[in-house]
């Protein structure tokens, strides 16, 4: 399961409105090799499902991931950290044994 905090939901709803994202779109999250810790998070708005996608309902925006990425992301909460030194969207990933200082890559 992948979830998002109420702060992340509010931020993403505002971002979707600003970017005029099509109705019925969802947030696609994934993992790919790279970054300073070995694995990098990927995230974008999408409106086309793929075979094997896993869908997690998080009104108003569903989260979708591929099965391979789910192995690394299971139990993750997407959060939003605003403020003067805020990072923006943050992955709170219980599977990560180490993260880089920017929070965009991790190791398991």
SVG drawing of the C-alpha trace seen along z (x, -y; Angstrom):
<svg xmlns="http://www.w3.org/2000/svg" viewBox="-12 -31 38 38">
<polyline fill="none" stroke="black" stroke-width="0.4" points="0.0,0.0 1.1,-3.5 -0.6,-6.5 -0.4,-10.2 -0.8,-12.7 -3.5,-15.3 -0.8,-18.0 0.4,-16.1 -3.2,-15.7 -3.8,-19.5 -0.5,-20.3 -1.1,-17.9 -4.7,-19.2 -3.3,-22.7 -0.5,-21.6 -3.0,-19.8 -5.1,-22.9 -2.2,-25.1 -0.8,-22.7 -4.3,-22.0 -3.9,-18.3 -6.7,-16.3 -9.6,-15.1 -9.2,-11.4 -5.4,-11.6 -3.5,-9.9 -0.1,-10.2 2.3,-7.6 5.2,-6.8 8.1,-4.5 11.7,-3.6 14.7,-3.4 18.3,-2.8 20.5,-5.9 21.0,-8.8 23.7,-9.1 22.2,-6.3 21.5,-3.7 17.7,-4.1 15.8,-7.2 12.1,-8.0 10.1,-8.9 6.8,-10.8 4.5,-12.3 0.9,-12.9 -0.5,-10.3 -3.9,-9.3 -3.1,-6.0 -2.9,-2.8 -0.4,0.0 -0.7,3.8 0.2,4.9 -0.3,1.5 -1.2,1.4 -3.7,-1.3 -4.1,-2.8 -7.1,-5.0 -6.2,-8.2 -9.0,-10.7 -8.9,-13.1 -5.9,-11.5 -5.1,-7.8 -1.5,-6.6 -0.4,-4.1 2.8,-2.1 4.3,0.9 4.8,4.1 8.6,3.9 8.6,0.5 6.0,1.6 8.6,4.0 10.6,0.9 7.6,-1.4 5.3,0.8 4.2,-1.0 5.5,-4.4 3.6,-7.6 3.9,-10.6 4.0,-13.8 4.4,-17.5 6.9,-19.6 6.4,-23.3 7.9,-26.2 11.2,-28.1 13.4,-25.1 10.7,-22.7 11.6,-20.1 8.2,-19.8 7.0,-16.3 8.8,-13.8 8.7,-9.9 8.5,-8.5 9.7,-5.0 10.0,-2.4 12.0,-0.1 14.9,-2.7 18.0,-1.8 19.7,-5.0 18.6,-8.2 20.6,-11.0 20.4,-14.5 18.1,-15.8 15.6,-12.9 15.4,-12.0 17.3,-8.7 17.6,-5.8 19.1,-2.4 17.5,0.8"/>
</svg>
